[in-house]
Amino acid sequence: MLSFYFIFYLATLVVSLVTFKKFVDTPLRFFPLLVAYTLFNEILGYFIINFEEFSFFDEPEYQWHNVVIYNLYQLIFFGYLFWLYHEVVKTKIYRLAIVTGAVVTGLAYLISIFFQDPLHSSLYYADCIGCVVVIIAIFLHLKELSKTKGRVNRYNLMVWINSGMLLFHTYFPYYILNGYLNVEFYLDYHLRQVLWIVVSIMYCLFIIGFLISRRNAFH
């Protein structure tokens, strides 16, 4: 499992660094850091599950619990995406909508910790709200691009980032809600394996975007 994610994360990280000059002066300049953090997070999660020396807990029944690092990751991940879309959109009302969505997501996480233990459980309701806000932000950006002639094209890196993020954030709520609330369905239909495919496609879209994008097409 580690090797599966490692290949896509590492490939994306390498390609993003090689093509860094294409987006060094854009809000995507921090994207390689996010990919590197994602890679580190997955490696740490793997070691926590498989090696008790890396466990955060002394109790044997909790030694494999690594969800706390993913809860922290979600906060950082959503925080960056909200900032990214706030920066790339130009319409004031769209920016306000993204800020509002970010505040709602933050409140959702704050409320969730009173009902769910972030050390042992994913804050899945808040995660789903964050996904919805990201999807809204993506559509606002695409709508804005569609109004400007010639700016929605395959050489615009944000178009590829949008495509990958939209795919992932559309599937992830379905995946995580079933994983916690409908376990039998989750297992019967191999939703974890489907997630691997979705993640693979997402990172492939990122890689294509980094490779073929042009700086003068970024908006």
N, CA, C and O of each residue as an XYZ file, in Angstrom:
876
protein
N       0.826     -1.204      0.000
C       0.000      0.000      0.000
C       0.858      1.250      0.000
O       0.587      2.207     -0.726
N       1.905      1.231      0.830
C       2.809      2.376      0.867
C       3.440      2.616     -0.496
O       3.514      3.751     -0.966
N       3.900      1.522     -1.135
C       4.564      1.657     -2.424
C       3.628      2.224     -3.482
O       4.061      2.969     -4.360
N       2.342      1.874     -3.401
C       1.355      2.372     -4.361
C       1.267      3.896     -4.296
O       1.412      4.584     -5.307
N       1.027      4.407     -3.089
C       0.927      5.855     -2.923
C       2.273      6.530     -3.172
O       2.331      7.609     -3.763
N       3.342      5.901     -2.725
C       4.668      6.478     -2.829
C       5.010      6.817     -4.273
O       5.563      7.882     -4.547
N       4.687      5.924     -5.194
C       5.013      6.131     -6.604
C       4.339      7.387     -7.150
O       4.993      8.211     -7.790
N       3.048      7.540     -6.906
C       2.311      8.684     -7.450
C       2.688      9.989     -6.765
O       2.847     11.015     -7.426
N       2.833      9.956     -5.445
C       3.221     11.164     -4.719
C       4.628     11.599     -5.108
O       4.875     12.776     -5.367
N       5.544     10.637     -5.148
C       6.925     10.969     -5.475
C       7.048     11.469     -6.908
O       7.769     12.433     -7.167
N       6.355     10.828     -7.835
C       6.406     11.255     -9.240
C       5.870     12.677     -9.386
O       6.451     13.497    -10.097
N       4.758     12.962     -8.710
C       4.177     14.305     -8.775
C       5.113     15.332     -8.170
O       5.282     16.423     -8.715
N       5.722     14.986     -7.043
C       6.650     15.902     -6.389
C       7.831     16.219     -7.294
O       8.210     17.382     -7.439
N       8.413     15.191     -7.903
C       9.568     15.385     -8.783
C       9.201     16.252     -9.979
O       9.921     17.194    -10.311
N       8.082     15.936    -10.627
C       7.664     16.696    -11.807
C       7.348     18.142    -11.433
O       7.690     19.060    -12.178
N       6.699     18.357    -10.288
C       6.367     19.723     -9.867
C       7.625     20.543     -9.604
O       7.655     21.741     -9.885
N       8.655     19.908     -9.069
C       9.906     20.625     -8.806
C      10.665     20.913    -10.097
O      11.255     21.982    -10.253
N      10.648     19.958    -11.015
C      11.336     20.142    -12.300
C      10.703     21.274    -13.105
O      11.396     22.012    -13.804
N       9.378     21.402    -13.000
C       8.647     22.421    -13.770
C       8.296     23.643    -12.916
O       7.436     24.442    -13.288
N       8.957     23.777    -11.788
C       8.600     24.803    -10.796
C       8.599     26.216    -11.375
O       7.782     27.046    -10.975
N       9.499     26.496    -12.306
C       9.600     27.854    -12.847
C       8.330     28.289    -13.577
O       8.105     29.483    -13.776
N       7.495     27.319    -13.976
C       6.254     27.649    -14.675
C       5.237     28.309    -13.759
O       4.389     29.076    -14.217
N       5.319     28.012    -12.453
C       4.299     28.540    -11.537
C       4.902     29.138    -10.267
O       4.209     29.301     -9.263
N       6.189     29.464    -10.313
C       6.880     29.970     -9.128
C       6.292     31.281     -8.622
O       6.363     31.571     -7.428
N       5.713     32.074     -9.516
C       5.152     33.360     -9.118
C       3.624     33.318     -9.024
O       2.961     34.352     -9.111
N       3.080     32.123     -8.848
C       1.625     31.958     -8.712
C       1.301     31.357     -7.343
O       2.207     30.911     -6.639
N       0.025     31.339     -6.957
C      -0.352     30.710     -5.669
C      -0.044     29.219     -5.616
O      -0.054     28.629     -4.535
N       0.228     28.599     -6.759
C       0.577     27.172     -6.774
C       2.030     26.922     -6.379
O       2.470     25.773     -6.361
N       2.772     27.964     -6.068
C       4.182     27.785     -5.693
C       4.347     26.947     -4.429
O       5.414     26.381     -4.190
N       3.295     26.868     -3.623
C       3.358     26.060     -2.405
C       2.873     24.626     -2.631
O       2.939     23.794     -1.727
N       2.391     24.346     -3.830
C       1.820     23.019     -4.098
C       2.828     21.888     -3.912
O       2.467     20.853     -3.351
N       4.078     22.038     -4.359
C       5.048     20.963     -4.098
C       5.227     20.666     -2.610
O       5.442     19.515     -2.232
N       5.140     21.684     -1.770
C       5.228     21.460     -0.323
C       4.057     20.619      0.162
O       4.219     19.757      1.026
N       2.869     20.873     -0.400
C       1.693     20.096     -0.022
C       1.854     18.637     -0.433
O       1.495     17.732      0.320
N       2.393     18.411     -1.624
C       2.622     17.041     -2.091
C       3.662     16.351     -1.207
O       3.503     15.184     -0.850
N       4.727     17.075     -0.857
C       5.766     16.508      0.008
C       5.191     16.163      1.382
O       5.509     15.119      1.952
N       4.355     17.035      1.900
C       3.713     16.788      3.193
C       2.787     15.577      3.105
O       2.731     14.762      4.026
N       2.070     15.466      2.001
C       1.193     14.312      1.794
C       2.004     13.014      1.787
O       1.619     12.029      2.416
N       3.110     13.026      1.080
C       3.983     11.859      1.021
C       4.504     11.491      2.407
O       4.470     10.325      2.799
N       4.987     12.490      3.147
C       5.481     12.244      4.498
C       4.376     11.709      5.399
O       4.606     10.807      6.204
N       3.183     12.264      5.260
C       2.058     11.848      6.085
C       1.700     10.379      5.832
O       1.422      9.630      6.768
N       1.710      9.979      4.564
C       1.396      8.593      4.230
C       2.461      7.634      4.763
O       2.140      6.548      5.245
N       3.718      8.040      4.674
C       4.795      7.202      5.197
C       4.671      7.059      6.708
O       4.815      5.963      7.250
N       4.402      8.179      7.388
C       4.233      8.139      8.843
C       3.043      7.271      9.216
O       3.127      6.470     10.146
N       1.925      7.424      8.491
C       0.741      6.609      8.763
C       1.025      5.133      8.618
O       0.546      4.319      9.408
N       1.806      4.786      7.605
C       2.182      3.384      7.374
C       3.010      2.849      8.546
O       2.769      1.739      9.021
N       3.962      3.618      9.000
C       4.824      3.161     10.089
C       4.066      3.048     11.409
O       4.347      2.158     12.211
N       3.104      3.947     11.637
C       2.306      3.874     12.869
C       1.499      2.578     12.901
O       1.415      1.917     13.935
N       0.911      2.223     11.768
C       0.098      1.008     11.707
C       0.947     -0.253     11.861
O       0.516     -1.213     12.500
N       2.119     -0.258     11.294
C       2.903     -1.486     11.204
C       4.008     -1.627     12.244
O       4.521     -2.728     12.445
N       4.387     -0.535     12.911
C       5.476     -0.609     13.882
C       5.072      0.111     15.167
O       4.859      1.323     15.167
N       4.968     -0.635     16.246
C       4.476     -0.062     17.500
C       5.402      1.004     18.061
O       4.979      1.805     18.894
N       6.664      1.032     17.622
C       7.589      2.063     18.103
C       7.153      3.467     17.680
O       7.531      4.460     18.303
N       6.349      3.537     16.607
C       5.899      4.835     16.095
C       4.518      5.231     16.632
O       3.978      6.273     16.260
N       3.962      4.409     17.491
C       2.613      4.669     17.991
C       2.584      5.898     18.905
O       3.544      6.191     19.617
N       1.454      6.605     18.859
C       1.235      7.744     19.741
C       0.621      7.329     21.077
O       0.515      8.139     21.998
N       0.217      6.061     21.173
C      -0.535      5.618     22.343
C       0.117      4.396     22.987
O       0.701      3.550     22.310
N       0.000      4.329     24.314
C       0.564      3.203     25.055
C      -0.383      2.010     25.089
O       0.062      0.866     25.176
N      -1.688      2.273     25.021
C      -2.665      1.196     25.088
C      -2.572      0.313     23.847
O      -2.609      0.827     22.729
N      -2.452     -0.996     24.016
C      -2.297     -1.915     22.870
C      -3.401     -1.787     21.832
O      -3.140     -1.892     20.634
N      -4.645     -1.558     22.285
C      -5.760     -1.496     21.342
C      -5.733     -0.228     20.479
O      -6.424     -0.152     19.463
N      -4.936      0.762     20.886
C      -4.862      2.016     20.142
C      -3.530      2.224     19.429
O      -3.341      3.238     18.759
N      -2.619      1.288     19.564
C      -1.263      1.505     19.045
C      -1.227      1.693     17.531
O      -0.319      2.341     17.010
N      -2.201      1.136     16.826
C      -2.216      1.256     15.372
C      -2.998      2.484     14.886
O      -3.058      2.743     13.684
N      -3.592      3.233     15.810
C      -4.419      4.379     15.417
C      -3.542      5.524     14.884
O      -2.685      6.047     15.596
N      -3.768      5.889     13.655
C      -3.011      6.980     13.049
C      -3.902      8.115     12.547
O      -3.430      9.023     11.864
N      -5.174      8.061     12.882
C      -6.133      9.011     12.311
C      -5.841     10.446     12.720
O      -6.213     11.377     12.005
N      -5.185     10.640     13.853
C      -4.901     12.002     14.312
C      -4.041     12.759     13.306
O      -4.230     13.960     13.112
N      -3.096     12.068     12.663
C      -2.239     12.776     11.698
C      -3.023     13.137     10.438
O      -2.699     14.109      9.755
N      -4.054     12.349     10.134
C      -4.890     12.656      8.966
C      -5.876     13.782      9.274
O      -6.217     14.568      8.389
N      -6.329     13.862     10.505
C      -7.183     14.986     10.894
C      -6.420     16.300     10.793
O      -6.950     17.297     10.303
N      -5.172     16.296     11.259
C      -4.333     17.485     11.140
C      -4.060     17.795      9.670
O      -4.080     18.953      9.253
N      -3.808     16.758      8.905
C      -3.544     16.936      7.472
C      -4.736     17.581      6.774
O      -4.563     18.472      5.944
N      -5.926     17.141      7.103
C      -7.123     17.692      6.461
C      -7.240     19.192      6.708
O      -7.602     19.946      5.805
N      -6.937     19.622      7.922
C      -7.000     21.051      8.236
C      -6.021     21.848      7.384
O      -6.372     22.895      6.840
N      -4.797     21.351      7.270
C      -3.783     22.033      6.476
C      -4.135     21.983      4.991
O      -3.992     22.975      4.276
N      -4.593     20.830      4.540
C      -4.950     20.631      3.134
C      -6.079     21.569      2.719
O      -5.975     22.269      1.712
N      -7.151     21.580      3.497
C      -8.267     22.464      3.169
C      -7.853     23.926      3.295
O      -8.243     24.758      2.476
N      -7.071     24.235      4.310
C      -6.622     25.613      4.486
C      -5.882     26.123      3.263
O      -6.098     27.251      2.820
N      -5.008     25.286      2.720
C      -4.274     25.702      1.524
C      -5.205     25.847      0.325
O      -5.103     26.819     -0.423
N      -6.109     24.893      0.137
C      -7.010     24.963     -1.023
C      -7.918     26.182     -0.957
O      -8.163     26.827     -1.977
N      -8.418     26.503      0.231
C      -9.268     27.691      0.353
C      -8.468     28.950      0.020
O      -8.963     29.845     -0.665
N      -7.240     29.011      0.504
C      -6.381     30.151      0.189
C      -6.081     30.206     -1.303
O      -6.122     31.276     -1.910
N      -5.780     29.053     -1.894
C      -5.464     28.981     -3.316
C      -6.598     29.531     -4.164
O      -6.374     30.377     -5.029
N      -7.812     29.060     -3.923
C      -8.932     29.499     -4.750
C      -9.322     30.943     -4.448
O      -9.808     31.652     -5.329
N      -9.114     31.373     -3.227
C      -9.353     32.783     -2.908
C      -8.402     33.673     -3.699
O      -8.766     34.780     -4.096
N      -7.182     33.185     -3.927
C      -6.197     33.966     -4.659
C      -6.423     33.945     -6.162
O      -6.202     34.956     -6.829
N      -6.856     32.819     -6.708
C      -6.960     32.725     -8.170
C      -8.257     33.325     -8.720
O      -8.294     33.761     -9.871
N      -9.309     33.350     -7.919
C     -10.534     33.984     -8.413
C     -10.418     35.495     -8.227
O      -9.760     35.967     -7.300
N     -11.051     36.230     -9.099
C     -10.943     37.688     -9.071
C     -12.242     38.376     -8.661
O     -12.229     39.505     -8.171
N     -13.363     37.683     -8.867
C     -14.660     38.275     -8.554
C     -14.848     38.368     -7.048
O     -14.674     37.381     -6.335
N     -15.200     39.539     -6.570
C     -15.303     39.773     -5.132
C     -16.336     38.861     -4.465
O     -16.095     38.333     -3.380
N     -17.473     38.682     -5.112
C     -18.526     37.856     -4.520
C     -18.088     36.403     -4.434
O     -18.468     35.693     -3.503
N     -17.285     35.952     -5.406
C     -16.755     34.590     -5.372
C     -15.762     34.442     -4.226
O     -15.766     33.438     -3.515
N     -14.917     35.448     -4.056
C     -13.943     35.415     -2.963
C     -14.655     35.381     -1.609
O     -14.246     34.671     -0.691
N     -15.718     36.157     -1.511
C     -16.488     36.178     -0.274
C     -17.107     34.816     -0.005
O     -17.134     34.353      1.135
N     -17.604     34.176     -1.056
C     -18.198     32.849     -0.914
C     -17.160     31.839     -0.417
O     -17.476     30.991      0.417
N     -15.939     31.921     -0.917
C     -14.883     31.006     -0.496
C     -14.495     31.252      0.958
O     -14.302     30.306      1.722
N     -14.381     32.514      1.336
C     -14.068     32.843      2.733
C     -15.170     32.335      3.653
O     -14.901     31.779      4.718
N     -16.411     32.533      3.229
C     -17.545     32.046      4.031
C     -17.488     30.530      4.175
O     -17.700     29.988      5.260
N     -17.200     29.860      3.074
C     -17.083     28.401      3.109
C     -15.960     27.944      4.018
O     -16.095     26.941      4.719
N     -14.848     28.675      4.012
C     -13.725     28.340      4.879
C     -14.102     28.486      6.351
O     -13.732     27.656      7.182
N     -14.832     29.534      6.659
C     -15.275     29.751      8.042
C     -16.235     28.642      8.480
O     -16.130     28.121      9.590
N     -17.171     28.291      7.596
C     -18.121     27.219      7.904
C     -17.383     25.903      8.138
O     -17.712     25.155      9.059
N     -16.388     25.626      7.303
C     -15.604     24.398      7.476
C     -14.856     24.413      8.799
O     -14.829     23.409      9.511
N     -14.250     25.548      9.129
C     -13.552     25.665     10.416
C     -14.476     25.435     11.586
O     -14.113     24.749     12.542
N     -15.667     26.001     11.522
C     -16.657     25.800     12.592
C     -17.090     24.341     12.666
O     -17.311     23.808     13.753
N     -17.211     23.699     11.507
C     -17.595     22.289     11.473
C     -16.565     21.428     12.197
O     -16.926     20.512     12.937
N     -15.289     21.719     11.984
C     -14.243     20.971     12.686
C     -14.273     21.267     14.184
O     -14.101     20.370     15.009
N     -14.490     22.514     14.516
C     -14.537     22.896     15.931
C     -15.684     22.196     16.644
O     -15.514     21.693     17.754
N     -16.841     22.163     16.014
C     -18.001     21.497     16.607
C     -17.784     19.988     16.676
O     -18.188     19.338     17.640
N     -17.144     19.437     15.647
C     -16.955     17.986     15.581
C     -16.145     17.444     16.749
O     -16.395     16.333     17.217
N     -15.174     18.223     17.225
C     -14.312     17.700     18.296
C     -15.066     17.536     19.610
O     -14.569     16.885     20.529
N     -16.270     18.122     19.713
C     -17.088     17.931     20.908
C     -17.908     16.643     20.832
O     -18.429     16.173     21.843
N     -18.018     16.081     19.640
C     -18.826     14.877     19.453
C     -18.000     13.680     18.976
O     -18.442     12.536     19.087
N     -16.823     13.938     18.456
C     -15.949     12.873     17.969
C     -14.547     13.078     18.541
O     -14.101     14.210     18.729
N     -13.875     11.991     18.810
C     -12.523     12.063     19.349
C     -11.523     12.130     18.204
O     -11.321     11.127     17.519
N     -10.887     13.282     17.970
C      -9.977     13.415     16.834
C      -8.721     12.555     16.948
O      -7.989     12.398     15.971
N      -8.466     11.995     18.139
C      -7.316     11.114     18.311
C      -7.581      9.709     17.791
O      -6.656      8.962     17.472
N      -8.881      9.359     17.709
C      -9.219      7.986     17.344
C     -10.270      7.880     16.236
O     -10.595      6.776     15.800
N     -10.793      8.999     15.784
C     -11.835      8.956     14.760
C     -11.660     10.100     13.778
O     -11.313     11.217     14.162
N     -11.900      9.815     12.527
C     -11.926     10.868     11.527
C     -13.099     11.807     11.799
O     -14.170     11.363     12.213
N     -12.901     13.075     11.572
C     -13.980     14.050     11.716
C     -14.710     14.132     10.373
O     -14.660     15.137      9.664
N     -15.389     13.029     10.061
C     -15.863     12.831      8.697
C     -16.961     13.786      8.263
O     -17.055     14.107      7.078
N     -17.789     14.247      9.181
C     -18.812     15.217      8.774
C     -18.157     16.534      8.353
O     -18.535     17.131      7.345
N     -17.182     16.973      9.130
C     -16.459     18.200      8.786
C     -15.673     18.014      7.492
O     -15.598     18.926      6.668
N     -15.087     16.829      7.317
C     -14.372     16.542      6.071
C     -15.288     16.699      4.869
O     -14.891     17.257      3.847
N     -16.501     16.210      4.991
C     -17.464     16.281      3.881
C     -17.851     17.728      3.582
O     -17.983     18.115      2.421
N     -18.031     18.516      4.630
C     -18.346     19.930      4.425
C     -17.195     20.622      3.711
O     -17.412     21.417      2.797
N     -15.970     20.319      4.129
C     -14.806     20.885      3.458
C     -14.755     20.511      1.992
O     -14.426     21.344      1.147
N     -15.081     19.258      1.682
C     -15.106     18.809      0.285
C     -16.129     19.582     -0.532
O     -15.858     19.964     -1.671
N     -17.288     19.811      0.036
C     -18.338     20.566     -0.666
C     -17.856     21.981     -0.966
O     -18.081     22.501     -2.060
N     -17.198     22.598      0.000
C     -16.693     23.964     -0.198
C     -15.641     23.989     -1.297
O     -15.630     24.904     -2.120
N     -14.762     23.003     -1.320
C     -13.748     22.929     -2.372
C     -14.412     22.784     -3.742
O     -14.007     23.440     -4.702
N     -15.422     21.931     -3.832
C     -16.133     21.742     -5.098
C     -16.769     23.058     -5.553
O     -16.702     23.414     -6.729
N     -17.379     23.765     -4.622
C     -17.980     25.065     -4.957
C     -16.908     26.029     -5.465
O     -17.111     26.729     -6.458
N     -15.765     26.059     -4.774
C     -14.673     26.950     -5.176
C     -14.182     26.604     -6.578
O     -13.889     27.498     -7.371
N     -14.092     25.323     -6.884
C     -13.644     24.891     -8.212
C     -14.604     25.378     -9.284
O     -14.176     25.896    -10.315
N     -15.902     25.214     -9.044
C     -16.886     25.638    -10.035
C     -16.910     27.161    -10.189
O     -17.127     27.673    -11.287
N     -16.688     27.878     -9.092
C     -16.621     29.336     -9.184
C     -15.432     29.753    -10.045
O     -15.535     30.667    -10.863
N     -14.315     29.081     -9.853
C     -13.135     29.405    -10.655
C     -13.356     29.063    -12.126
O     -13.010     29.850    -13.007
N     -13.927     27.898    -12.391
C     -14.186     27.505    -13.773
C     -15.205     28.439    -14.432
O     -15.088     28.776    -15.611
N     -16.192     28.844    -13.658
C     -17.190     29.779    -14.199
C     -16.531     31.097    -14.564
O     -16.840     31.687    -15.599
N     -15.635     31.551    -13.725
C     -14.927     32.799    -13.996
C     -14.047     32.669    -15.236
O     -13.996     33.574    -16.069
N     -13.356     31.538    -15.352
C     -12.510     31.304    -16.521
C     -13.329     31.253    -17.806
O     -12.900     31.757    -18.844
N     -14.496     30.648    -17.731
C     -15.324     30.485    -18.938
C     -15.813     31.819    -19.493
O     -16.192     31.913    -20.660
N     -15.803     32.838    -18.654
C     -16.268     34.154    -19.097
C     -15.170     34.936    -19.815
O     -15.435     35.963    -20.439
N     -13.951     34.447    -19.722
C     -12.827     35.140    -20.343
C     -12.339     34.335    -21.531
O     -11.856     33.216    -21.358
N     -12.452     34.866    -22.704
C     -12.141     34.139    -23.944
C     -10.714     33.582    -23.935
O      -9.745     34.283    -23.643
N     -10.632     32.317    -24.262
C      -9.333     31.692    -24.448
C      -8.605     31.263    -23.200
O      -7.486     30.758    -23.295
N      -9.193     31.443    -22.029
C      -8.449     31.146    -20.804
C      -8.731     29.759    -20.243
O      -7.982     29.277    -19.393
N      -9.783     29.116    -20.698
C     -10.021     27.732    -20.279
C      -9.417     26.834    -21.348
O     -10.067     26.540    -22.351
N      -8.196     26.403    -21.143
C      -7.519     25.575    -22.131
C      -6.566     24.616    -21.436
O      -6.295     24.746    -20.242
N      -6.073     23.675    -22.180
C      -5.262     22.606    -21.609
C      -3.902     23.080    -21.113
O      -3.228     22.348    -20.388
N      -3.491     24.268    -21.480
C      -2.199     24.783    -21.041
C      -2.275     25.560    -19.731
O      -1.257     26.000    -19.197
N      -3.481     25.721    -19.226
C      -3.671     26.394    -17.940
C      -3.527     25.353    -16.823
O      -4.352     24.445    -16.716
N      -2.504     25.475    -16.006
C      -2.246     24.492    -14.956
C      -3.422     24.356    -14.006
O      -3.702     23.257    -13.527
N      -4.113     25.443    -13.727
C      -5.236     25.380    -12.795
C      -6.362     24.509    -13.321
O      -7.113     23.939    -12.529
N      -6.500     24.390    -14.622
C      -7.529     23.518    -15.190
C      -7.261     22.069    -14.805
O      -8.191     21.323    -14.500
N      -5.995     21.669    -14.817
C      -5.628     20.306    -14.436
C      -5.730     20.095    -12.933
O      -6.149     19.033    -12.472
N      -5.345     21.111    -12.176
C      -5.506     21.035    -10.714
C      -6.988     20.935    -10.376
O      -7.384     20.131     -9.531
N      -7.800     21.744    -11.029
C      -9.250     21.697    -10.815
C      -9.816     20.310    -11.113
O     -10.629     19.786    -10.351
N      -9.382     19.726    -12.218
C      -9.910     18.419    -12.633
C      -9.587     17.347    -11.594
O     -10.456     16.565    -11.209
N      -8.333     17.316    -11.144
C      -7.945     16.328    -10.147
C      -8.643     16.529     -8.826
O      -9.127     15.574     -8.219
N      -8.698     17.773     -8.377
C      -9.338     18.078     -7.092
C     -10.834     17.803     -7.139
O     -11.408     17.320     -6.163
N     -11.465     18.106     -8.262
C     -12.900     17.860     -8.385
C     -13.194     16.364     -8.325
O     -14.140     15.944     -7.658
N     -12.398     15.568     -9.009
C     -12.575     14.120     -8.980
C     -12.452     13.586     -7.556
O     -13.308     12.831     -7.096
N     -11.399     13.974     -6.870
C     -11.153     13.459     -5.522
C     -12.222     13.909     -4.540
O     -12.752     13.093     -3.787
N     -12.543     15.187     -4.538
C     -13.478     15.714     -3.540
C     -14.927     15.342     -3.825
O     -15.785     15.481     -2.954
N     -15.201     14.876     -5.022
C     -16.532     14.330     -5.307
C     -16.667     12.926     -4.728
O     -17.712     12.561     -4.188
N     -15.597     12.147     -4.848
C     -15.656     10.763     -4.364
C     -15.417     10.645     -2.864
O     -16.027      9.793     -2.219
N     -14.561     11.459     -2.299
C     -14.128     11.267     -0.914
C     -15.270     11.280      0.104
O     -15.265     10.427      0.991
N     -16.255     12.194      0.035
C     -17.359     12.126      1.006
C     -18.106     10.797      0.946
O     -18.460     10.233      1.981
N     -18.342     10.301     -0.258
C     -19.012      9.011     -0.438
C     -18.193      7.901      0.214
O     -18.734      7.014      0.875
N     -16.897      7.967      0.016
C     -15.986      6.960      0.559
C     -15.957      7.000      2.085
O     -16.114      5.963      2.731
N     -15.762      8.164      2.662
C     -15.534      8.230      4.106
C     -16.821      8.031      4.902
O     -16.789      7.456      5.990
N     -17.948      8.496      4.376
C     -19.208      8.294      5.090
C     -19.580      6.817      5.123
O     -20.011      6.305      6.156
N     -19.416      6.143      4.015
C     -19.683      4.704      3.999
C     -18.684      3.941      4.855
O     -19.027      2.939      5.482
N     -17.448      4.420      4.876
C     -16.430      3.759      5.676
C     -16.732      3.764      7.162
O     -16.355      2.838      7.881
N     -17.411      4.805      7.625
C     -17.731      4.912      9.049
C     -19.173      4.533      9.382
O     -19.453      4.025     10.468
N     -20.080      4.782      8.448
C     -21.504      4.609      8.759
C     -22.141      3.402      8.079
O     -23.237      2.988      8.456
N     -21.471      2.837      7.091
C     -22.040      1.709      6.349
C     -20.905      0.754      5.982
O     -20.592      0.557      4.808
N     -20.306      0.174      7.002
C     -19.076     -0.598      6.836
C     -19.260     -1.793      5.905
O     -18.382     -2.091      5.095
N     -20.393     -2.474      6.017
C     -20.623     -3.649      5.177
C     -20.620     -3.276      3.703
O     -19.998     -3.958      2.888
N     -21.307     -2.202      3.362
C     -21.325     -1.721      1.983
C     -19.924     -1.315      1.550
O     -19.503     -1.621      0.434
N     -19.206     -0.632      2.419
C     -17.831     -0.186      2.159
C     -16.930     -1.357      1.789
O     -16.129     -1.267      0.858
N     -17.068     -2.461      2.532
C     -16.232     -3.632      2.289
C     -16.690     -4.417      1.062
O     -15.871     -4.871      0.262
N     -17.995     -4.571      0.923
C     -18.532     -5.356     -0.191
C     -18.172     -4.761     -1.549
O     -17.904     -5.489     -2.504
N     -18.167     -3.435     -1.624
C     -17.921     -2.772     -2.901
C     -16.504     -2.204     -3.019
O     -16.211     -1.420     -3.921
N     -15.642     -2.610     -2.102
C     -14.209     -2.309     -2.197
C     -13.950     -0.810     -2.408
O     -13.194     -0.413     -3.294
N     -14.589     -0.003     -1.579
C     -14.459      1.440     -1.757
C     -13.043      1.937     -1.510
O     -12.637      2.957     -2.065
N     -12.290      1.221     -0.680
C     -10.898      1.589     -0.446
C     -10.082      1.436     -1.731
O      -9.261      2.293     -2.059
N     -10.313      0.350     -2.446
C      -9.608      0.125     -3.693
C     -10.003      1.161     -4.750
O      -9.175      1.595     -5.551
N     -11.281      1.546     -4.736
C     -11.731      2.589     -5.659
C     -11.021      3.903     -5.349
O     -10.665      4.654     -6.257
N     -10.818      4.175     -4.054
C     -10.095      5.385     -3.666
C      -8.688      5.388     -4.246
O      -8.203      6.428     -4.692
N      -8.027      4.230     -4.244
C      -6.687      4.153     -4.821
C      -6.700      4.564     -6.286
O      -5.809      5.271     -6.757
N      -7.728      4.109     -7.000
C      -7.842      4.447     -8.419
C      -8.071      5.947     -8.589
O      -7.457      6.588     -9.442
N      -8.964      6.497     -7.764
C      -9.265      7.934     -7.831
C      -8.011      8.760     -7.550
O      -7.722      9.722     -8.262
N      -7.272      8.380     -6.514
C      -6.039      9.099     -6.170
C      -5.026      8.999     -7.311
O      -4.351      9.975     -7.641
N      -4.928      7.821     -7.904
C      -3.998      7.620     -9.021
C      -4.326      8.552    -10.181
O      -3.444      9.203    -10.741
N      -5.610      8.605    -10.534
C      -6.035      9.460    -11.639
C      -5.783     10.924    -11.304
O      -5.314     11.689    -12.147
N      -6.098     11.313    -10.060
C      -5.901     12.699     -9.635
C      -4.447     13.123     -9.818
O      -4.169     14.177    -10.391
N      -3.525     12.302     -9.330
C      -2.120     12.673     -9.432
C      -1.599     12.587    -10.861
O      -0.683     13.324    -11.227
N      -2.160     11.712    -11.661
C      -1.813     11.690    -13.078
C      -2.239     12.987    -13.761
O      -1.511     13.515    -14.601
N      -3.400     13.494    -13.407
C      -3.867     14.766    -13.959
C      -2.934     15.901    -13.543
O      -2.621     16.779    -14.347
N      -2.493     15.880    -12.285
C      -1.545     16.895    -11.828
C      -0.252     16.835    -12.647
O       0.262     17.860    -13.095
N       0.256     15.632    -12.830
C       1.513     15.459    -13.563
C       1.383     15.969    -14.996
O       2.262     16.674    -15.491
N       0.280     15.609    -15.663
C       0.049     16.086    -17.029
C       0.023     17.612    -17.053
O       0.618     18.245    -17.925
N      -0.674     18.184    -16.082
C      -0.761     19.638    -16.004
C       0.597     20.293    -15.842
O       0.900     21.277    -16.518
N       1.410     19.758    -14.957
C       2.746     20.317    -14.752
C       3.584     20.223    -16.024
O       4.351     21.136    -16.332
N       3.443     19.132    -16.756
C       4.272     18.901    -17.925
C       3.878     19.763    -19.118
O       4.752     20.274    -19.820
N       2.584     19.936    -19.362
C       2.170     20.627    -20.594
C       1.754     22.079    -20.364
O       1.546     22.811    -21.332
N       1.628     22.512    -19.117
C       1.146     23.861    -18.848
C       2.150     24.925    -19.286
O       3.348     24.674    -19.419
N       1.615     26.107    -19.502
C       2.437     27.261    -19.876
C       2.135     28.403    -18.906
O       0.989     28.620    -18.512
N       3.173     29.114    -18.539
C       2.985     30.186    -17.565
C       2.019     31.252    -18.069
O       1.222     31.773    -17.287
N       2.071     31.586    -19.350
C       1.200     32.662    -19.864
C      -0.268     32.243    -19.952
O      -1.137     33.067    -20.238
N      -0.544     30.954    -19.704
C      -1.935     30.484    -19.726
C      -2.526     30.425    -18.332
O      -3.716     30.148    -18.185
N      -1.723     30.680    -17.296
C      -2.193     30.558    -15.917
C      -3.080     31.738    -15.555
O      -2.705     32.897    -15.731
N      -4.282     31.413    -15.038
C      -5.199     32.453    -14.573
C      -6.020     31.897    -13.434
O      -6.866     32.600    -12.882
